[in-house]
Amino acid sequence: MRSETNAGDALPGDGLIRVGAVLFIIGAIATVVTVAPLFLGTDPFPTVVYLVAMLMGVGFLVAAAGVLRSIAAQRRQARESAPSA
C-alpha cells in the first residue's frame, strides 16, 4: 500500500501527475483571463491566450495518464509480491 512506502519512493506516474497539475493550473488561469473581457467590457485577448487556455485539457490528460501508469505499477508490484498458488 502507498501509506507503507517511504515518502522518497516515487511511483512511475508521479512525475506525470505533477506536470499535469501544473499544466492544468496554467490552463485554468488562462481560461479565467480569456473570460474576463466579457465581464469587463474590454477587447478580447489575442488567439495565443486562447491556445494557452487549452493547456487545461492537456494537463488533465497528462495527469490521467500518470494516474493510469501509477495504477499499473501498483498492480504489477502487488502481483509480484503475492504468493504463488
Secondary structure as UniProt FT lines:
FT   HELIX           2..4
FT   TURN            7..8
FT   TURN            12..13
FT   HELIX           14..40
FT   HELIX           47..53
FT   HELIX           55..81
//
